[in-house]
């Protein structure tokens, strides 16, 4: 009995050590592993396109070159939109700084008034000097200076993705050679189901995020809020981060509309329109298109967001849920790991 307890205690300590070592490896190898994970997810999305082109007799080189051109075009358009919008935002900073100073002075006067009524001595502090939007402009322009790092990461993503796509369709052949017919059929079946479900989730999530970004852009454009393209892109990216991302993508344009407009009429419609968009796309449209719900535990999602955000920053938070969903889909389709998939479930209705 004591030996069993000692063995269980040893296994727990070994598990803790293994998780710690894994975390250190993920953190230290961030430069390579993060592009690799992004490439894996992208290769799953583009795999049917490559296989379809191959079936039509198009050589692998030409198929990969077509995917490369498509990917490069999307990156070029995205970079152009972000650069133009960021430049416009930096030019508009003085206008917003004046409005922020007026609001800060009003808040300061109110605080001083109530402090004097309660016989308190307010500190000699200038709120309008503490809030400097010019610092945001400095951060944006400094961020643009990390262009070399962005290019390096993009190059690694493309390199990994092209090599993965080049070997598309080869796994089934390797499995049939490596295992007996009985086991090879079972393994191939599991791989096909996992590949199909992961691709369905990733494509659906990407399309829903695109739709959310487009609707965010349209709502802000109709209401006349500045920089609708920037906020549309932010909504697209943050839609991969449940709850937190949706909240941020609503609050950012709401805060800007408060600075831009004198009345609360437009800001009210901003928060109603964007909040309704997030609720509809996330709770109605996505489950219907996906056809099923992954039902991942909210606590697990929060832990994953903290864990991957600590490891890889904001992009780690963006990738946290797709990585967790992919792992859960894999566990669900492997009998030995189904208990773990069950533990990852959220509360049942």
C-alpha positions in Angstrom: 0.0 0.0 0.0 2.8 2.4 0.9 4.6 1.5 -2.3 1.5 2.4 -4.3 1.3 5.8 -2.5 4.9 6.5 -3.1 4.6 5.6 -6.8 1.6 7.9 -7.2 3.4 10.7 -5.4 6.4 10.1 -7.7 4.2 10.2 -10.8 2.7 13.5 -9.6 6.1 15.1 -9.1 7.3 13.8 -12.5 4.2 15.2 -14.1 4.9 18.6 -12.5 8.5 18.5 -13.6 7.5 17.5 -17.2 5.0 20.4 -17.4 7.6 22.9 -16.1 10.2 21.6 -18.6 7.6 21.8 -21.4 6.8 25.4 -20.4 10.5 26.4 -20.4 11.0 24.8 -23.8 8.0 26.6 -25.3 9.2 29.9 -23.9 12.8 29.6 -25.0 11.9 28.2 -28.4 9.1 30.8 -29.0 10.9 32.2 -32.1 10.6 28.9 -33.9 7.7 27.1 -32.3 5.2 29.9 -32.7 5.7 30.2 -36.5 5.6 26.4 -36.6 2.2 26.2 -34.8 0.8 28.9 -37.1 2.1 27.0 -40.1 0.4 23.8 -38.9 -3.0 25.5 -38.6 -2.6 27.3 -41.9 -1.5 24.0 -43.7 -4.7 22.3 -42.3 -6.8 25.1 -43.9 -5.0 25.0 -47.3 -4.6 21.3 -47.6 -7.8 20.6 -49.5 -6.8 23.3 -52.0 -3.5 21.6 -52.7 -5.1 18.2 -53.0 -7.8 19.5 -55.3 -5.2 21.1 -57.6 -3.1 17.9 -57.6 -6.2 15.9 -58.6 -6.6 18.2 -61.6 -3.1 17.4 -62.8 -1.5 20.6 -61.6 2.2 20.0 -60.5 3.0 20.4 -56.8 5.3 23.3 -57.5 2.6 25.2 -59.3 0.1 24.5 -56.6 2.4 25.7 -53.8 3.3 28.8 -55.8 -0.4 29.6 -56.1 -0.9 29.3 -52.4 2.2 31.4 -51.8 0.9 34.1 -54.1 -2.5 34.1 -52.4 -0.9 34.3 -49.0 1.4 37.1 -50.1 -1.5 39.1 -51.6 -3.4 38.9 -48.3 -0.4 40.0 -46.3 0.2 42.9 -48.7 -3.3 44.2 -48.5 -3.3 43.8 -44.7 0.0 45.6 -44.4 -1.2 48.4 -46.7 -4.4 48.9 -44.8 -2.7 48.9 -41.3 0.1 51.3 -42.4 -2.3 53.8 -44.0 -4.7 53.6 -41.0 -1.9 53.9 -38.4 -0.4 56.9 -40.2 -3.9 58.6 -40.2 -4.3 57.8 -36.5 -1.0 59.4 -35.7 -1.9 62.5 -37.6 -5.2 62.8 -35.7 -3.6 62.4 -32.2 -3.5 66.2 -31.5 -7.3 66.4 -32.0 -8.0 63.6 -29.5 -5.4 64.9 -27.1 -7.3 68.2 -26.8 -10.6 66.3 -26.0 -8.8 64.1 -23.5 -7.3 67.1 -21.7 -10.8 68.7 -21.5 -12.3 65.5 -20.0 -9.4 65.1 -17.6 -9.7 68.7 -16.4 -13.4 68.2 -15.8 -12.7 65.0 -13.8 -10.0 66.8 -11.8 -12.3 69.7 -11.0 -15.0 67.4 -9.8 -12.6 65.4 -7.6 -11.2 68.7 -6.1 -14.7 70.0 -5.4 -15.8 66.8 -3.5 -12.5 66.6 -1.7 -12.9 70.1 -0.4 -16.5 69.4 0.7 -15.1 66.5 2.9 -12.2 68.6 4.2 -9.7 66.6 2.3 -6.5 68.1 0.7 -6.2 66.8 -2.9 -2.8 66.1 -4.2 -1.2 68.6 -6.6 -1.6 66.4 -9.6 -2.4 67.3 -13.2 -4.5 64.6 -14.8 -4.4 66.0 -18.2 -0.6 65.9 -18.1 -0.7 62.2 -17.1 -2.8 61.2 -20.1 -0.7 61.7 -23.2 -2.0 60.2 -26.4 1.3 61.1 -28.0 2.9 58.2 -26.1 0.5 55.9 -28.0 1.7 57.4 -31.3 5.3 56.7 -30.1 4.4 53.1 -29.4 2.8 52.7 -32.8 5.7 54.1 -34.7 8.2 52.1 -32.6 6.1 49.0 -33.3 6.4 49.6 -37.0 10.2 49.6 -36.4 10.0 45.8 -35.6 9.3 45.2 -39.3 12.4 42.9 -39.5 11.0 40.7 -36.8 7.7 40.5 -38.5 9.3 39.6 -41.8 11.4 36.9 -40.2 8.4 35.3 -38.5 6.4 35.5 -41.7 9.2 33.8 -43.6 9.4 30.9 -41.1 5.6 30.5 -41.3 5.7 30.3 -45.1 8.6 28.0 -45.0 7.1 25.5 -42.6 3.7 25.7 -44.3 5.0 25.0 -47.8 7.0 22.0 -46.6 3.9 20.7 -44.8 1.7 21.2 -47.8 4.3 19.6 -50.1 3.8 16.3 -48.1 0.0 16.5 -48.2 -1.6 13.1 -48.8 1.6 11.2 -47.9 0.6 10.3 -44.4 -2.0 7.7 -45.4 0.6 5.9 -47.6 3.2 5.9 -44.8 0.7 4.5 -42.3 -0.4 1.7 -44.7 3.3 0.7 -45.1 4.3 1.1 -41.4 1.3 -0.9 -39.9 -0.6 -4.0 -40.6 -3.8 -3.6 -42.7 -6.1 -3.9 -39.6 -4.3 -1.1 -37.7 -3.5 1.0 -40.7 -7.2 1.3 -41.6 -8.1 2.3 -38.0 -5.3 4.9 -37.8 -6.1 6.3 -41.2 -9.8 6.6 -40.3 -8.9 8.4 -37.1 -6.5 10.8 -38.9 -9.2 11.6 -41.5 -11.8 12.4 -38.9 -9.4 14.5 -36.9 -8.2 16.3 -40.0 -11.7 17.0 -41.1 -13.0 18.3 -37.8 -10.0 20.5 -37.1 -10.2 22.0 -40.6 -14.0 22.5 -40.2 -13.4 24.3 -36.9 -10.5 26.5 -38.2 -12.2 27.4 -41.4 -15.5 28.2 -39.6 -13.8 30.3 -37.0 -11.8 32.2 -39.6 -14.9 32.9 -41.7 -16.9 34.0 -38.6 -14.0 36.2 -37.6 -13.9 37.7 -41.1 -17.6 38.3 -40.9 -17.3 39.9 -37.5 -14.5 42.2 -38.7 -16.6 43.1 -41.8 -19.7 43.9 -39.8 -17.6 46.0 -37.3 -16.2 48.0 -40.2 -19.7 48.5 -41.7 -21.3 49.6 -38.4 -18.5 52.1 -37.7 -18.5 53.4 -41.3 -22.2 54.0 -41.2 -22.0 55.8 -37.8 -19.0 57.9 -39.0 -16.5 56.7 -36.4 -12.9 57.2 -37.4 -10.6 54.3 -38.5 -13.3 51.7 -39.2 -10.8 49.5 -41.1 -8.4 49.3 -38.1 -11.2 48.4 -35.7 -12.5 45.8 -38.2 -9.1 44.2 -38.3 -8.9 44.3 -34.5 -12.3 42.6 -34.3 -11.1 39.9 -36.7 -8.0 39.1 -34.7 -9.6 39.3 -31.3 -12.5 37.2 -32.3 -10.2 34.2 -31.8 -10.0 35.2 -28.1 -13.4 34.4 -26.5 -15.1 36.8 -24.2 -12.0 39.0 -23.6 -11.4 39.7 -27.3 -15.0 40.4 -28.0 -15.2 42.9 -25.1 -12.0 44.7 -26.2 -13.1 44.9 -29.8 -16.3 46.7 -28.6 -14.8 49.0 -26.0 -12.0 50.4 -28.2 -14.2 52.0 -30.8 -16.7 53.0 -28.1 -13.9 54.9 -26.3 -12.8 56.6 -29.5 -16.4 57.6 -30.3 -16.7 59.3 -26.9 -13.7 61.4 -27.9 -14.9 62.0 -31.4 -18.5 63.1 -30.8 -19.9 65.6 -28.5 -23.2 63.8 -27.7 -23.7 60.2 -26.4 -26.0 59.3 -29.3 -23.3 57.8 -31.6 -21.3 56.1 -28.8 -24.6 54.4 -27.6 -25.3 53.1 -31.1 -21.6 51.9 -31.4 -21.8 49.8 -28.2 -25.3 48.5 -29.2 -24.3 47.7 -32.8 -21.0 46.1 -32.1 -22.3 44.3 -29.0 -25.2 42.9 -31.0 -22.8 41.8 -33.7 -20.5 40.0 -31.3 -23.5 38.2 -29.6 -25.1 37.2 -32.9 -22.0 35.9 -34.6 -20.6 34.1 -31.6 -23.8 32.6 -30.1 -26.1 32.1 -33.1 -24.2 32.0 -36.4 -21.0 30.1 -35.4 -22.8 27.1 -33.7 -25.1 26.8 -36.7 -22.4 26.9 -39.3 -20.1 24.6 -37.3 -22.9 22.1 -36.8 -21.8 21.2 -33.3 -20.3 22.8 -30.2 -16.9 22.1 -28.9 -18.2 22.9 -25.4 -14.8 23.7 -23.9 -14.7 24.5 -20.2 -14.6 28.3 -19.6 -12.1 27.8 -16.8 -9.9 25.8 -19.2 -10.1 28.5 -21.8 -9.1 31.1 -19.1 -6.2 29.0 -18.0 -5.1 28.5 -21.6 -5.3 32.2 -22.3 -3.1 33.0 -19.3 -0.7 30.2 -20.1 -0.2 30.9 -23.8 -0.4 34.7 -23.3 2.5 34.4 -20.7 4.5 32.2 -23.2 3.9 34.0 -26.5 2.2 37.3 -25.7 -0.8 38.6 -27.6 -0.3 36.0 -30.4 -0.2 33.3 -27.9 -3.7 34.4 -26.6 -4.9 34.5 -30.2 -3.6 30.9 -30.8 -4.7 29.6 -27.4 -8.3 28.6 -28.2 -7.5 27.1 -31.7 -4.7 25.0 -30.1 -7.0 23.9 -27.3 -9.8 23.1 -29.7 -7.4 21.1 -31.9 -6.2 19.1 -28.9 -9.7 18.4 -27.8 -10.8 17.2 -31.2 -7.8 14.9 -31.3 -8.6 13.5 -27.9 -12.2 12.9 -28.8 -11.3 10.7 -31.7 -8.7 8.6 -29.9 -10.3 6.1 -27.5 -7.3 6.2 -25.1 -7.6 9.9 -24.6 -11.4 10.3 -24.5 -11.5 10.7 -20.7 -9.2 13.8 -21.1 -11.6 15.2 -23.7 -14.5 14.7 -21.3 -12.6 16.5 -18.6 -12.1 19.5 -21.0 -15.9 19.8 -21.5 -17.8 22.7 -20.2 -21.0 22.5 -18.1 -23.8 20.6 -19.8 -27.1 22.3 -20.6 
